[in-house]
Amino acid sequence: MVSSFFVLMDIQLFFQYLETEKRYSPHTLKAYKADLTRFFGFISTQYHIKEISEIELPMIRSWIVSMMDNGISSRTINRKLSSLKSLYRFLIREDIVKVNPVTKVIPPKSAQPLPVFVDKKGMDLLFEKVEFGQGFVGSRDKLILEMFYFTGVRLAELIEMTDANVDLSQQQIKVLGKRNKERIIPINMVFIQSIRNYIEIRNKEVGQSGPVSFLFLAESGNKMYKKLVYRIVNSYLGKVSTLTKKSPHVLRHTFATHMLNNGANLNTIKEFLGHSNLAATQIYTHNTIDKLKLIYEQAHPRA
């Protein structure tokens, strides 16, 4: 239960409400009780107040600061705030308190996880040393990996890609992204030759089984599907990387990170990835900063 100072009928009513009306699980109820116990314990110790109605905004802010000082993550703090918000919504609804101080609390921003990517050595190993085979499956699987790494396309964009989207004479690929936004991605001669080889083998060994000429096909001749692409990417990345996550999106992150590390500017990468704004692309600068720090430590005589 909540700390002895706040074991009040009002709080008990709140937990009854969560259990009977909201049908929260015992696990969720336990988490709510733990969050509120810590909150009320802090308020009781720091401010020596006796009623919930006496709690004010600065007190809640000091509780948040205390948790941050103790190294509690933003995600955990926001979860505890969510428990407190639920309590106050109930108290306001039941007319137990007149003012909700939590409404003016600005929650701490959760740290955005950095993109996971394969290092250059791993990608070189993938395309130079790993055996894919000469038939349709090997040719297709290699081209799928190249498409992700050379262009940064999304999984859904790769699956929907048709032969008509690939303009080998102009050395470019037309991609239809989110919200039907079209973008053009240039491709180099090495990649163009891979596409030519694959299409030749595909047409000879499999052929198209539907009215639309999709670029990537399953062995049946039907359009590729997400689970198959996931399996292909996971299998081959497992040969060159120890990353826990080995998905198509990891290759998209790898494309963007390697481009940035080799001199491409953020606006260019934004256009390649089809981001609607630069903020979504800026996360890749963190990986570059980490690389610069490493180079500095290795190269500077006083580092």
N, C-alpha and C positions, 0 to 999 in steps of 0.2 A: 504494500500500500504506500501511499504518499507519506511524506514525513509527518511525524506526530502533530506538529503545529498546524498542519493543514488537513488533518483527517476530519473533514467537515461533511455534513449531509450533502452540501452542494457538490462536492467532488464525487461522493458515492453515487449521486444521481447521474453524474456525467458518465461514469463507467457502466452503470445500468443501461443508460441510453445507447452507449456504444455496443453493448452486448445484445440487448433485446431488439432495438430498432435498427441499428446499423448492421447487426449480425457480424460484428468483427470476430475474427478467430481468436482463440486463447493466446496464440503467439503474438498477434497484433496488440491485444489488450495488455499483455505483459510488457511489450515495448513502450506503449503509451504510459503505463504506470511507472516504468523505470525513468523515462524522460521527465515526467512531472515530479517524481520524487527528487531528482537531482535539481530541478529548477526551484522547487519550493524549499529544498534544503539550503540552497544558495541564498535565496531571498531571506529566509528566516535567520540565517547566520549573519549575513551582511547588514540587514536593515532592521531586524527585530520588530517587524510589524506583525499584526495579529489577524488582519482581515484581507481577503483577496481584493476587495475594493480599494485597498490602500496601495496596491502595486501600481507603479507609474513607469512611463516609458524609459527614463534614465536607468531604472533598476534592471529592466530587461536588456538594455544595451550593455550594461556592465556585466551581466551574465554572459552575453555573447563574447565580449572582450576577454573575460576570464577563460572561457573555453578555448578561444584562439591562442591565448598565452600558454595554455597547457597542451598545445599541439593537436587539438582535436580538428579533424578535417572539416572543410566547408560543407561537404556533403552530409556529414553526421550532424553538424550544427543546424543545417536546414531541415533535417529530419526532426530534430528536437523542437525546432520552431514550429513545424507543422503540427506536432502534438499540442503545443501551446495554443496555436491558432484554433484548432478544433475545440479545445476547452472553452476558449473565450467566445467562440460562435455559439456554443451551447449556453453559456452563462448569459449572454446578451438575449438570446431567444427566450430564455426562461425568466428574463427580467431580474436576474440575480445581481448583475452589475450593470451600471449605466454607461460606462466608458470602456472601450476596447483599446488598450494601449498597444497591442500587437500590430494594429493596422498601420502604424507609422514606422514600424521596424523595417529597416533596409537589410535584407538577408545578405550574408557574404557570398560573393561569386564563387561558384565551384570552379576549381582549376580544370581547364580543358585538357584532356589527355593528349599527349603528343602523338603524332602519326607514327605508326610502326612501319618500318621499311627494311628492305634487304640491302646490305651494303654492296658496293660496286664489285668487290671481289666475288661475292655470291652470284651476282647477275652474270659476270663474265664466265664463271664456272658453269652456270646453267646453259648458256648458249654456245660455249666452246667445248665443253667436256661431256656433258650429259648426252646419252644416246636416245633419240626419239624414234628411230626407225624410218624406213623409206616409204612405207605404205601410207594409205589415207589417214589412219588414226594418228600415226607419228607426225605426219606433215601438218595435220589439223591442230594437234595439241601444241606443237611448237609455235604455230602461227598465232594461236590464242594467247600464249604467253608473250609473244612479241607484240601483239596488238595492245595488250595492257601496258607493257613497259615502254613501247615506242610512242604511244599516243596518249596514254592516261585516261582512256575511255572508261566509263562505268560498265558494270556487268550488264545492265539492261540495254545499254547502247550497243554493246558488242553482239548480244543475242539478236537484236532487231536489225542489225546491219545487213544490207543486201548487196548483191554484185553491183547494182547501179550506184551505190554509194561510193564505190571505189573507182577513182579516175586515175588510172596508171599513167596515161599520157600527160596529165597535168600534175602528176606526182602529189596527189592529195586525196583525202577521205572526207566525205560529208557525213557529219554526225548529227542525229536528231536527239537533242537532250531533253532535260526537264522542261515542262511547260511548252513543249514543241519548239524549243529554241534551237535553231540550226547553227552549227559552227563548222568551219573548214579547218582540217588539220593537215599540214604538209607531211609528207613521208619521204624517206631517202631511198636511194637505189638498192641498197642491201635489202631493205624491207620489201620493196617492190618486187624483187626477184623471188623472195619467199612467198609472196602472194601469188605470183604467176605459177610457181611450182605447185603450190597447194591447189589452186583452181584446176590446173591440168590433171592432177591426180584425182581430185574430187569428181570431176566430170567423167573421168574414165572408169573409176571404181564404184562410185555411188550414184551420182546423178541427182537431179531434183525430183522430189515426189509430190511437191505441192505447186500451187499456181504462182507463188512468190519465190524468187530466186534469192534465198537467204545465203549469205556468205558462208556461215558456219553451220554444218549439218551434223546430226547424229549418224551413226553407221547405217541406220534404217533409211536415211535420205530425208528424214523429217528435220524440222527446225530444232536447233540446240535448246536445252533447257538448263535452268540455273543450277540444279543439283549436280548435273554432269560437269558443268564448267568448274564448280567448286571442287569437285573431286580431282579434276585434272590439275588445277592450280595447286591444290594442297599436296598432291602426290609429288609433283616436280619440285616445288619449293622445299619439300621435305628432304630432297636429295642434296640441297646446297645451303640450307639455313636451319638453325636451331630455334627459330622464332616459334612461340606457342601458337600465334595466329598466322595462318598461311592462306589468305583469301585473295580473291581478285582485287579487293580494295587495297590490300597491302601493296600490290603491284602498282596501283594508281598512286599511292603515297610514294612509292619508290621512284616512279617517273618524276613526280614533282620535286622531290628532295634532290635527286641527282641533277635535274635541270638547274635548280637554284644553286647547288654547290658548284656547278660548272659555268656560272655567269649569267644565266637567264634572269631577267627581272620579274618582279611579282606580277606586273600587269600582263606580261606575256604568258606566264604560267596560268593566270586567271582565265585568259582566253582559251588556252589549251584545255583546261579542266571544265570549262563551261560554268564557272561560278558566276552568280548574279552580282556579287559585290566583292571588293578586295578583302574585306574582313575575313571571309571564309578561307582565303588563300594565305593570309598572314601567319597562320599557325605553322607553316613550313619554315618560317624564318627561325623558329626556336631550334630546329635541328641544325640549321646552318650556324647559328650562334654557338651551339655546343661543339661543332666541328672547329670553328675559329678558336674557341677556348683551348681545345686539345692541341691545335697547331701551335698556338702561342706558348703553351706549357712545354711543348717539345722543342720549339725553336728558339725561344728567348733565353739568353744566357743567365738571366736573373729570375726566371720563372720558377 
